[in-house]
Amino acid sequence: MAVVNANYLKLKAGYLFPEISRRVNHFLKDHPDAPLIRLGIGDVTEPLPAACREAMIKAVEEMGDRATFKGYGPEQGYSWLREKIAAHDFQARGCDIDASEIFISDGSKCDTGNILDIFGDSNKIAVTDPVYPVYVDTNVMAGHTGEANDRGEYAGLVYLPITAENNFTATLPSDPVDLVYLCFPNNPTGAVASREHLQAWVDYARTHRAILFFDAAYEAFITDPAIPHSIYEIPGARDCAIEFRSFSKNAGFTGTRCAFTVVPKGLKGYTPSGDAVDLWSLWQRRQSTKFNGVSYIVQRGAEAVYSPEGQTQVRQLVSLYLENARLIRDRLSKAGMAVYGGVNAPYVWVKTPNGMSSWDFFDTLLHTCYVVGTPGAGFGAAGEGYLRLSAFNSQANVIEAMARVVATLG
Ligand SMILES: *Cc1c(COP(=O)(O)O)cnc(C)c1O
């Protein structure tokens, strides 16, 4: 008898995006010609930067020539890519991160899930509420939780609410936790963390010998020079933090797939009896056993992000989405809505009007404006009363969507 991983049966069966699709499809059946504008799912819409395309085309040609063909590459990624990442993304910001501490992968989604392989089963785990659902579901799959209650909260996890009332800044847990997921700029709220807030987390983690999982997938959207882009800008973070980065949102690699994880050398976890264990070595062992590296072609595409042309093109992409976010904020706040995020992030977190529920507001936007958002409640109980609008669309669509919403609400 083949026994399944029963932890999977605890999962709330992929509730959010399937439910959105169900409602949208139901609506489209009755209104097949409705000019729907989707500001829901967090996927980019603009094409790949020319510098990345050109580098990948050249790499394809190299793969077609026996003299330059590449087979398996290093599991950790090619050093020419890791050197550029270390120099541009970290050393240029004063972070003491070396190329040897960077692990190239095919996505931050997998990395944030896979990282649990090197940690034990007895850790106390904290997530924000609302939260990127991957952090929670991967812990459920790994057997780190009990069952979910009717608010969708899993027994055993520590939920840290982030709402307008606390300025989207979690209060540090009063009881010690061992693993903490932080995502800044935040998906879904678009909030950012100040240096002081991150310093408080680093101090907390060092006191409790905890590890921070810092997801910086949206760092390229930071416009405020006072906001740190990397956790390693915070003194002490090398002793307590693993950082996840991705080319998905800055360079439009959601369909191309390249990301990386930073594990500082000397970062320690512990055996149950309290002996220190080097986490870099465990992650290196994990990756070289279960992963065979990212395609040479894609790594050349990612490398081109750091060329002068690539940097200019990525900045243009990010500016386009940030201008969309500004338009969303501007139009909705002029119409009297409370809006958050969208300044250092491609997401605007909208307070539903008149105390409407997330799903009722979602339905109103769908049926009266033909605009698809994402109900905040789908990201956690504390997301109730909010709706996420994504800036990933054309400017024309964003302007049209906002005109419809303002005409309805204004
Ligand atoms: C989009 C996103 C990522 C990136 O995931 P990839 O697998 O690299 O495409 C990571 N974290 C969050 C919170 C995201 O929204």
The ligand as an ORCA input file, in Angstrom:
! r2SCAN-3c Opt
* xyz 0 1
  C       6.773     36.691     -7.544
  C       7.318     36.394     -6.206
  C       8.494     35.674     -6.062
  C       9.291     35.215     -7.256
  O       9.041     33.890     -7.532
  P       9.817     33.162     -8.727
  O       9.585     31.730     -8.435
  O      11.247     33.566     -8.664
  O       9.148     33.611    -10.007
  C       8.975     35.425     -4.787
  N       8.320     35.900     -3.702
  C       7.194     36.598     -3.812
  C       6.544     37.115     -2.584
  C       6.641     36.865     -5.068
  O       5.502     37.563     -5.154
*
